[in-house]
């Protein structure tokens, strides 16, 4: 309810404005004082859960606890919930959405990994979700309309808060580019990269004009520099009117942090990390100020919603039961990280990368094989290896396929996939049947087209050199023959759907639908390695030598 003080102050501003009417130099911008809530408004938030389903019971309980002190509580997600582990992969995200419905969400925005199961499945998941989905920059180019509403206004007594969504513009290349195209290869969906800030400001203004007293952005942008792609810091710096940005995508833990907007006004920025490392509590107090805090998911272990936990347990048990089959043992630790725990699979050769690429090459009987580092999601520990372990490595439900590629096309593709070294990139390849050197100190000659996909290798020194191909008869490596045609194995994401920036767009598909990626790993362990991953994979094999780091 508006206070008497607010009415008096607004009347004074109106009178002041009237006094200046007719003055040629009047640049005064009179902004209304927003209503203040009669009770605190608490927004319980998460981002990048990635199927860490055991955290939902704590999340629900923490939400319920807030209701003990205020009647105004809202539950939101900043995306990347449908993918990341077997519970999501086995159901193509449907079990995760069912759990979220059990918890009860009020507003959700899209992460890039909501698209991992294809465009049709993404829309089905969002239709299944019992909460409004918002994204101010995901649009259908055929209709020139947003695929989902830009924002959702929620009323708390006399106070209105607009929740506006933003999805990273890297989505078209960080997931499967083909799903954003029609059968003729025309792009039919995009994320408004070129007009991002203008569109954002327009929707912020529109929400304000429709009565929003406050604007909270549910962003899946990240705070890291991603080239020309907008991040959460850029969003704040290039707009006005946002009060809070709750962010996701980069998995960073960002406590209550202030960042100045375009006018120099501080905007609160926060992010919880990933996999329920923390749960966020954003509070709009009765004095009209926002504050946030992160609650460790490990704190207060007795704070659990028993009903939600029972539901999660039932779904998890069903998903995991079929995957408990032991497919072999491993004498070594296959890891996406180095010995210090730093992730290397996206910018260096890793022993698990050698293992995965070998599985594709040997099972599918090709000259070469490639697996992008972003597609390898987990480690395989020493000891028994189950089907679930393999599923955790490959949770995307990709299907195996083979193609033919010339030596020159292969050389160009490799150049594309190392273009951002030494930075991490999901495009970075783990390989089998070849070895090569990379000089990361050389500026990349790769040219990216307007569609943000690989166009060609331009003039200048190449980063990739000394490419050699394994002679499977002699076991020796020989220099690549640029005019020769080689067979290559991978999965649909790379060879069919323009993954890794479209690096393999010139490959000619040879055989398709050759089994699920996880089945390739299982077959390799059971049939070729006879149930034992041996010491040959103890360390990376030296297939990729990187200089100039």
C-alpha positions in Angstrom: 0.0 0.0 0.0 1.3 3.5 -0.9 2.2 5.5 2.2 1.2 9.1 2.9 4.8 10.1 2.5 4.9 8.7 -1.0 1.8 10.6 -2.0 3.2 13.9 -0.6 6.5 13.3 -2.4 4.9 12.5 -5.7 2.7 15.6 -5.5 5.8 17.7 -4.9 7.5 16.2 -7.9 4.4 16.8 -10.1 4.2 20.4 -9.0 7.9 20.9 -9.6 7.5 19.4 -13.1 4.6 21.7 -13.8 6.7 24.8 -12.8 9.3 23.9 -15.4 6.8 23.4 -18.3 7.6 25.7 -21.1 11.3 26.0 -20.1 13.3 25.3 -23.3 16.2 23.8 -21.3 14.2 21.5 -19.2 15.9 18.1 -19.2 14.5 16.9 -15.8 13.5 13.2 -16.0 10.9 12.7 -13.2 10.8 9.0 -12.1 8.1 7.7 -9.9 9.0 6.3 -6.5 8.3 2.6 -6.5 5.9 1.1 -4.0 7.5 -0.7 -1.1 6.2 -4.1 0.1 4.3 -4.3 3.4 6.2 -7.6 4.0 9.7 -8.6 2.7 9.6 -10.3 -0.6 12.0 -13.3 -0.8 13.1 -14.8 -4.1 14.6 -18.3 -3.8 16.9 -18.9 -6.8 19.2 -21.4 -8.4 21.1 -21.8 -11.6 23.0 -24.6 -13.5 21.6 -27.4 -11.4 22.5 -29.9 -14.2 20.4 -32.7 -12.8 21.9 -32.6 -9.3 18.4 -33.8 -8.2 19.2 -34.4 -4.5 19.4 -30.6 -4.0 15.7 -30.1 -4.8 14.5 -31.3 -1.4 16.8 -28.7 0.3 15.7 -26.1 -2.1 12.0 -26.7 -1.4 12.5 -26.8 2.3 14.4 -23.5 2.3 11.6 -22.0 0.3 9.1 -23.2 2.8 11.1 -21.8 5.7 10.9 -18.3 4.2 7.1 -18.6 4.4 7.4 -18.6 8.2 8.4 -14.9 8.2 6.7 -13.6 5.0 3.8 -14.4 2.8 5.7 -13.2 -0.3 8.0 -16.0 -1.6 8.8 -16.8 -5.2 10.9 -19.6 -6.7 12.9 -19.1 -9.8 15.5 -20.8 -12.0 18.2 -19.3 -14.2 18.4 -22.3 -16.5 20.5 -25.4 -17.3 18.4 -27.8 -15.3 17.4 -30.5 -17.9 20.8 -32.0 -18.7 23.9 -33.1 -16.8 23.4 -36.6 -15.4 21.7 -39.9 -16.1 18.3 -38.9 -14.6 18.0 -36.1 -17.1 19.6 -38.0 -20.0 17.5 -41.2 -19.6 14.3 -39.2 -19.8 15.4 -36.5 -22.2 14.8 -34.0 -19.4 11.3 -35.0 -18.6 12.1 -36.4 -15.1 13.8 -33.2 -14.2 10.8 -31.1 -15.2 8.6 -33.5 -13.2 10.7 -32.9 -10.1 10.6 -29.1 -10.6 6.8 -29.3 -10.8 6.8 -31.2 -7.5 8.9 -28.5 -6.0 6.8 -25.7 -7.5 8.5 -23.0 -9.5 7.1 -19.5 -10.3 9.3 -18.3 -13.2 12.0 -20.0 -15.2 14.4 -18.9 -17.9 16.1 -21.0 -20.5 19.8 -22.2 -20.4 21.6 -23.3 -23.4 21.5 -27.0 -22.3 17.7 -27.0 -22.3 18.2 -27.3 -26.1 20.4 -30.4 -25.9 17.6 -32.9 -26.7 16.5 -30.9 -29.8 14.1 -28.1 -30.5 10.9 -30.1 -30.4 11.9 -31.7 -27.0 12.8 -28.3 -25.6 9.3 -27.0 -26.4 7.7 -30.2 -25.0 9.7 -29.8 -21.8 8.7 -26.2 -21.4 5.0 -27.1 -22.1 5.3 -29.8 -19.4 6.8 -27.3 -16.9 4.1 -25.8 -14.6 5.8 -22.4 -14.6 6.0 -19.4 -17.0 9.2 -19.5 -19.1 10.7 -16.1 -20.0 13.4 -15.2 -22.5 13.7 -11.7 -24.0 16.1 -12.7 -26.7 15.1 -16.2 -28.0 13.1 -15.5 -31.1 11.5 -17.3 -34.1 12.8 -15.6 -37.2 9.8 -16.8 -39.3 7.3 -14.8 -37.2 9.8 -12.3 -35.9 8.3 -12.9 -32.5 9.8 -14.1 -29.3 9.3 -17.9 -28.7 8.4 -17.2 -25.1 7.3 -14.0 -23.3 10.1 -11.6 -22.4 9.0 -11.2 -18.8 6.5 -12.1 -16.2 5.1 -9.6 -13.8 4.2 -11.0 -10.3 2.2 -8.9 -7.8 2.9 -8.8 -4.1 0.1 -6.8 -2.5 0.6 -3.3 -4.1 4.1 -4.1 -5.4 4.8 -5.5 -8.9 8.1 -7.2 -9.8 8.9 -8.0 -13.5 11.1 -11.1 -14.0 12.8 -10.8 -17.4 14.7 -13.7 -18.9 17.9 -13.7 -21.0 19.5 -16.7 -22.7 23.2 -16.7 -23.8 23.7 -15.9 -27.4 26.3 -18.6 -27.6 23.5 -21.2 -27.5 23.4 -21.7 -31.3 27.0 -22.9 -31.3 27.4 -24.3 -27.8 24.6 -26.8 -28.4 23.6 -28.3 -31.8 23.5 -25.6 -34.5 21.4 -27.7 -36.8 18.3 -27.5 -34.6 18.1 -23.8 -35.1 17.8 -24.3 -38.9 15.1 -25.5 -41.2 15.6 -28.4 -43.7 17.1 -26.0 -46.3 19.7 -24.8 -43.8 18.1 -21.5 -43.1 18.4 -20.2 -39.6 14.9 -19.9 -38.1 15.7 -19.3 -34.5 18.3 -17.0 -32.9 19.1 -15.2 -29.7 19.1 -11.6 -31.0 22.8 -11.1 -30.6 23.0 -8.0 -32.9 20.1 -6.2 -31.2 20.6 -7.7 -27.7 20.9 -4.5 -25.7 18.4 -2.5 -27.6 15.8 -5.2 -27.3 16.6 -5.7 -23.6 16.1 -2.0 -22.9 12.8 -2.0 -24.8 11.4 -4.9 -22.8 12.6 -3.4 -19.6 10.9 -0.2 -20.5 7.8 -2.0 -21.5 7.6 -3.9 -18.2 8.0 -0.6 -16.3 5.3 1.0 -18.4 3.0 -1.9 -17.5 3.4 -1.2 -13.8 6.5 -3.0 -12.7 8.0 -1.3 -9.6 11.1 -3.4 -9.8 12.8 -5.5 -12.5 14.8 -8.7 -11.7 16.7 -10.3 -14.6 16.8 -14.1 -14.7 19.9 -14.4 -16.8 21.8 -17.3 -18.3 24.7 -15.2 -19.7 27.7 -15.7 -17.4 30.1 -13.1 -16.3 33.1 -14.2 -18.4 34.2 -12.6 -21.6 32.9 -14.7 -24.5 34.1 -12.6 -27.3 31.4 -10.5 -28.8 28.6 -12.3 -26.9 26.8 -10.3 -24.2 27.4 -11.4 -20.6 25.7 -10.3 -17.4 28.2 -7.5 -16.8 27.6 -6.2 -20.3 23.8 -6.4 -19.8 24.0 -4.2 -16.7 26.5 -1.7 -18.3 24.4 -1.2 -21.4 20.9 -0.8 -19.9 19.0 1.0 -17.2 16.0 0.0 -15.2 17.2 -3.5 -13.9 17.4 -3.7 -10.2 18.9 -7.2 -9.9 20.6 -9.7 -12.2 20.5 -13.4 -11.0 22.9 -15.1 -13.3 24.0 -18.5 -14.6 26.0 -20.3 -17.3 29.6 -19.9 -16.1 29.1 -21.9 -12.9 30.7 -19.1 -10.9 29.8 -18.4 -7.3 29.0 -14.6 -7.1 27.8 -13.3 -3.7 26.0 -10.0 -3.2 27.9 -7.9 -5.7 27.1 -4.4 -7.1 27.8 -3.4 -10.7 27.0 0.0 -12.1 24.5 0.3 -15.0 24.6 2.7 -17.9 23.6 5.6 -15.6 26.1 4.7 -12.9 23.4 3.2 -10.7 24.4 0.1 -8.7 22.7 -3.1 -9.8 22.9 -6.2 -7.6 24.5 -9.3 -9.3 24.5 -12.8 -7.9 25.0 -16.4 -9.0 24.9 -19.7 -7.0 27.5 -21.8 -8.7 26.4 -25.1 -10.1 24.8 -28.4 -9.0 23.2 -26.8 -5.9 26.5 -25.8 -4.4 24.5 -22.9 -3.0 20.9 -21.8 -2.9 20.2 -18.1 -3.3 17.9 -15.9 -1.3 17.1 -12.5 -2.7 15.2 -10.2 -0.4 13.3 -7.0 -1.2 12.9 -5.4 2.2 10.1 -3.1 3.3 12.4 -0.1 2.9 12.6 -0.9 -0.9 16.2 -2.2 -1.0 17.4 -5.5 -2.3 20.0 -7.8 -0.7 21.0 -11.4 -1.4 22.8 -14.2 0.3 23.9 -17.7 -0.6 23.1 -20.6 1.6 25.4 -23.6 1.3 23.5 -26.7 0.3 25.5 -28.6 3.0 24.2 -26.3 5.7 21.5 -27.5 8.1 21.2 -31.1 6.9 17.9 -31.5 8.7 16.3 -28.8 6.5 14.8 -31.2 3.9 11.4 -31.5 2.3 10.6 -35.1 2.9 7.9 -35.3 0.3 10.1 -33.9 -2.4 13.0 -36.1 -1.4 10.8 -39.2 -1.6 9.7 -38.2 -5.1 13.3 -37.5 -6.2 14.4 -40.9 -4.8 11.7 -42.8 -6.6 12.6 -41.1 -10.0 16.3 -41.6 -9.4 15.9 -45.2 -8.5 14.0 -45.9 -11.6 16.6 -44.1 -13.8 19.6 -45.7 -12.1 18.4 -49.3 -11.7 19.0 -50.2 -15.3 22.4 -48.6 -15.3 23.9 -50.4 -12.4 25.1 -53.2 -14.6 28.9 -53.6 -14.4 30.5 -53.4 -17.8 34.1 -53.8 -16.8 36.9 -52.5 -14.5 39.5 -49.8 -14.9 43.1 -50.0 -13.7 43.5 -46.3 -14.1 41.7 -43.0 -13.4 40.3 -41.5 -16.6 39.8 -37.8 -16.0 38.7 -34.6 -17.6 41.1 -32.8 -15.2 44.8 -32.7 -14.5 46.4 -33.9 -11.3 45.6 -30.5 -9.6 41.9 -30.8 -10.4 42.0 -28.2 -13.2 39.8 -29.1 -16.2 41.9 -29.8 -19.2 39.6 -31.7 -21.6 38.6 -28.5 -23.3 42.1 -27.2 -24.1 44.5 -30.1 -23.8 44.7 -33.8 -24.6 43.3 -35.8 -21.7 43.5 -39.6 -21.1 39.7 -39.9 -21.0 39.6 -38.1 -24.4 42.0 -40.6 -25.9 39.8 -43.4 -24.5 36.6 -42.0 -25.9 38.0 -41.2 -29.3 39.6 -44.7 -29.6 36.2 -46.2 -28.8 34.6 -44.5 -31.7 37.4 -45.3 -34.2 37.8 -48.9 -33.2 34.2 -49.9 -32.8 33.1 -48.1 -36.0 36.2 -49.3 -37.9 37.4 -45.9 -39.3 40.7 -44.3 -40.0 40.1 -41.4 -37.6 37.8 -40.4 -34.8 37.0 -37.1 -33.0 35.1 -36.2 -29.8 34.7 -32.6 -28.7 35.9 -31.9 -25.2 32.7 -30.2 -24.3 30.9 -33.5 -24.9 32.9 -35.4 -22.3 31.3 -34.6 -19.0 32.7 -36.8 -16.2 35.5 -39.0 -15.1 35.8 -42.8 -14.8 37.3 -43.9 -11.5 39.5 -46.9 -10.9 37.6 -50.1 -10.1 34.3 -51.3 -11.3 32.8 -49.4 -14.3 29.0 -49.4 -14.6 26.7 -48.4 -17.5 25.8 -45.4 -15.4 29.5 -44.4 -15.3 29.6 -44.4 -19.1 26.3 -42.5 -19.2 27.8 -39.8 -16.9 30.7 -39.4 -19.4 28.3 -39.1 -22.4 24.9 -37.7 -21.1 23.7 -36.1 -24.3 22.1 -39.0 -26.1 24.2 -38.4 -29.3 24.1 -41.1 -32.0 27.2 -42.4 -33.6 27.9 -41.9 -37.3 30.7 -42.0 -39.8 31.8 -39.8 -42.7 34.5 -39.2 -45.2 36.8 -36.2 -45.2 39.8 -35.2 -47.2 43.2 -34.5 -45.6 42.8 -30.8 -46.4 39.3 -30.6 -44.9 40.6 -32.3 -41.8 43.4 -29.9 -41.5 41.0 -27.0 -41.8 38.6 -28.5 -39.3 41.4 -28.9 -36.7 42.4 -25.3 -37.3 38.8 -24.2 -36.5 38.6 -26.2 -33.3 41.9 -24.7 -31.8 41.1 -21.1 -32.8 40.6 -19.8 -29.2 43.5 -21.6 -27.5 44.7 -21.3 -24.8 41.2 -20.5 -23.6 38.9 -23.3 -23.0 36.4 -24.3 -25.6 33.9 -27.1 -25.9 34.9 -27.3 -29.6 38.4 -28.5 -28.7 38.8 -32.1 -30.0 40.1 -35.2 -28.4 41.3 -37.4 -31.3 42.2 -40.9 -32.4 44.1 -42.1 -35.5 46.0 -38.9 -35.8 48.5 -36.6 -34.1 49.5 -33.0 -34.6 51.1 -29.9 -33.1 49.5 -26.6 -32.3 51.2 -23.2 -31.8 48.8 -21.2 -29.6 51.0 -18.1 -29.8 50.1 -17.7 -33.5 47.0 -15.5 -34.2 44.2 -17.7 -35.6 43.7 -17.3 -39.3 40.2 -18.8 -39.0 37.3 -16.8 -40.5 33.9 -17.1 -38.8 30.9 -16.2 -41.0 27.9 -14.1 -40.2 26.1 -17.2 -39.0 28.8 -17.6 -36.3 30.0 -20.8 -38.0 33.3 -21.7 -39.6 33.7 -20.1 -43.0 37.3 -20.8 -44.0 41.0 -20.6 -43.1 42.2 -17.2 -44.2 45.7 -15.9 -45.0 48.5 -16.1 -42.5 50.3 -18.7 -40.5 48.3 -21.7 -39.3 48.3 -22.8 -35.8 48.1 -26.5 -36.6 51.1 -28.2 -38.2 52.7 -31.6 -38.6 49.4 -33.5 -38.9 50.1 -37.2 -39.2 47.7 -40.1 -39.7 48.0 -43.5 -38.1 48.7 -46.4 -40.5 46.7 -49.1 -38.9 48.6 -51.8 -40.7 52.1 -50.8 -39.4 51.0 -48.8 -36.3 53.2 -45.9 -37.5 52.1 -42.3 -38.1 52.6 -40.9 -41.6 52.1 -37.3 -42.9 48.6 -36.5 -43.9 47.9 -36.6 -47.7 45.8 -33.5 -48.4 44.0 -35.0 -51.4 43.4 -38.3 -49.8 40.0 -39.3 -48.4 39.8 -40.7 -44.9 36.9 -42.2 -42.9 36.1 -40.5 -39.7 33.9 -41.5 -36.8 32.1 -39.4 -34.2 28.5 -38.6 -33.3 25.7 -36.6 -35.0 26.6 -33.4 -33.1 29.9 -33.0 -34.9 29.4 -34.7 -38.2 25.8 -33.9 -39.0 24.6 -31.0 -36.9 27.4 -28.4 -37.3 28.8 -28.8 -33.8 32.2 -27.4 -32.9 31.4 -24.2 -34.9 30.6 -26.2 -38.0 34.2 -27.4 -38.3 33.1 -30.6 -40.1 30.5 -29.1 -42.4 32.4 -30.4 -45.5 32.5 -34.0 -44.2 30.3 -36.3 -46.3 28.1 -38.5 -44.2 28.7 -42.2 -44.8 26.6 -44.1 -42.2 24.2 -42.8 -39.7 22.3 -44.0 -36.6 25.0 -46.4 -35.6 24.1 -46.5 -31.9 24.1 -44.2 -28.9 27.4 -42.7 -27.9 27.3 -44.4 -24.5 26.8 -47.7 -26.2 30.0 -47.1 -28.1 31.9 -46.8 -24.9 30.3 -49.9 -23.4 31.0 -52.0 -26.5 34.6 -50.8 -26.5 35.1 -51.9 -22.9 33.2 -55.2 -23.2 34.1 -56.3 -26.7 37.5 -54.8 -27.5 39.1 -54.3 -24.1 37.5 -57.5 -22.8 36.2 -55.7 -19.7 39.5 -54.1 -18.6 40.7 -50.5 -19.2 44.4 -51.0 -18.8 47.5 -49.0 -18.1 47.8 -47.9 -21.7 45.4 -45.1 -20.7 47.2 -44.1 -17.6 48.3 -40.9 -19.2 47.5 -38.9 -22.3 49.2 -40.4 -25.4 50.9 -37.3 -26.8 48.6 -37.0 -29.8 48.2 -33.2 -29.4 51.3 -31.2 -28.6 50.5 -27.6 -27.8 53.2 -24.9 -27.8 53.1 -21.2 -27.1 50.9 -21.4 -24.0 
